[in-house]
Amino acid sequence: MSYDFNADDVFEIAEQLERNGVNFYRKAAEGASDSAAKKLLVKLADMEYEHEKDFKSLRAGLGEKEKASLIFDPQDEAVLYLRALADTRVFFEKKIDNTSLKEIYKSAIEAEKDSIVFYLGMKDAVPAKFGKDKIEAIIKEEMQHIRMLSSELTGLK
C-alpha cells in the first residue's frame, strides 16, 4: 500500500520529532560535566521546544485542502506509520557518550541529519498542492541546528 501524506500529517510528525529532540538534548545536558556544554545543550533543547511551537503554529495555519486526506484511510494508518518512524528513528534512544563533548556534538549532528533525511522523504511524499512548500521551513530549521553544532564541534580542541 502506498501512502500519500498531506502537510498536516507531516507537521504533526514534525512536532513529535521536535519533542524527541528536546528529550535528547535535555538528557545530554544532564550527563554533561562541562558547564558551557551543558548550557549549550539546554539552549538546543529550548530551540527544539520553540520549533515544536512554530510547527504547531504552521500546522494550525494550514488550509482545509492541506489537511484533506489524500487516500481512503479510516483507521489513520498513514499517520500511525509516520508516528512509528518518528518514534523509532530520529532522536530515538540515541546512545550518548556524556564523557566526551565531541561525541555529544557528533551524536546531535547525526540526529539532526536523520531528521532532515526524514523531512526530505516526507516532502517528496506530499503533493505540491497540499503544502509541500511548507515542509521546506522544517528542513531549514534543522539545517540551522547542524550549522550551530558543527561550529561548536570545530571549536573544540
Sequence and secondary structure as in RCSB ss.txt:
>XXXX:A:sequence
MSYDFNADDVFEIAEQLERNGVNFYRKAAEGASDSAAKKLLVKLADMEYEHEKDFKSLRAGLGEKEKASLIFDPQ
DEAVLYLRALADTRVFFEKKIDNTSLKEIYKSAIEAEKDSIVFYLGMKDAVPAKFGKDKIEAIIKEEMQHIRMLS
SELTGLK
>XXXX:A:secstr
      HHHHHHHHHHHHHHHHHHHHHHHHH   HHHHHHHHHHHHHHHHHHHHHHHHHHT  HHHHS SS  TT
 HHHHHHHHHHHHTSSSS    TT HHHHHHHHHHHHHHHHHHHHHHHHHS GGGTGGGHHHHHHHHHHHHHHHH
HHHHH  
